[in-house]
Amino acid sequence: MNCFYTVTDVKGDTMYLHLCEKHPVYEGHFPGRPVCPGVMTMGMVRECASRLVGKRLAWKELKSCRFTGMLYPGDDVTLVMNRHADGDAVALEAEISKISAEGETSVMLTLKGTLI
């Protein structure tokens, strides 16, 4: 099995993730200077939310999604999720950030949406 990411730690609604360098998606996105595809990043958020609530979730609505930086194979990132029940759905606000070699935290993604 080729994993796209691994969960290295979980503290409440915060998950620490490592983007696996050898995943085949990077071979085509883009050779020589691979970056994390946005659709894979959104899938990662959905899977992590599913893990926290204990059931498989699917996107119902994406109210906003802003990519503010690039994620690369081998990056270690922090995913912070604020969630609450909205009937049978889960309302979610999420933010992915990473720490640079200089120790600065940069937000790479912010999104608001609903999962069912």
N, C-alpha and C positions, 0 to 999 in steps of 0.2 A: 504494500500500500504506500502511495506517495502522499505524505501529509503536506498541506499548504502552510500550516502553522501548528505550533504546540503551545499549550497553556503551561506557563512556568510557575504561576502562583495565582491564587484567588483570595481577595480580601473584601468580603461583602459584595458590593456591586462593581468592584474594580477587578479587572483581570489583566494579568501580565502575560504577554504573548511574544513568541519568537517566530518570525517568518522564515520558514525552511528554505535554504538556498537551492536545494536540488529538485524542487517541484517542477514538473514538465511545463507548466504554464509559462515559465520564464523563457523557455526556448523560443517562443514566438512573440514575446512581449517585453522587451525587444532584444534580439540577439546583439551581443556586444555591450549593451548597457540596459540590462533588464530592470523593469519597474513592476510594481504590484498593480495589476489591473483593478480598476474601480469596482467592477462587478464582483471580483473576488473579495475585496475589502468589505463590501456590503454583505456578502454571504457570510463572512467571518463574524460580523456584528450579529447577524441573525442567529448563527449557530451558537454563539456565546450567550445571547439572550435566552435561547432555548435551553441551554445547559443550566442557567440560573433558575428558570421557572420550572424545570423538570419535565418539559414536554416539547415536542417538535412544533416550531412556529413557522409561519410563512408571512411575507410582507402583505399587508392589506392596503396600506397607504403610506406614501413617503411625502411628508409635508415639506421638508427641506433637506438638502444634502449638499454639503460644501466641502470640496477637496481643496485644502489650502497648502498642501505640500506633497511630495512624492515619498512613497514607501518603497524600499528596496529589499531584495532577498538578503536575509541575515539580520535585518533590523529587529531590535527588541522594542516593543511598543506597549503602551498602557491604554487599556480600553476602560473608560469610566461610563457606566450606564445608570441613568436615573429612570426608574420604571414604576408604573402603577397600573392597577387593574382598571380597565375601561369596559365594563360589561364582560363579555367573553374574550375580549381582546386585551392586549398589553400596549399601553402608550409608552413610548420609549424616546428618551433623549440620550444620545451617545456622543462621546468624544474620544478620538484616538490621538495620542501624542507620543512623541519620542524625545529622548534626551540626546543632544549632540555630544560629540567628543569633548567639547568645551564645557559640558555640564548644563547647557541651556535647554529648557523644555520648549518644544514647538508643537503646536496643534496641527495635525495633518488632516483631520476629518471632523466635521460636526454634522449631526443629522437628527431629525425629529421624524417620527413615524409611528405607525400602528402595526402590530403583528397579531395574527390570529392563529 
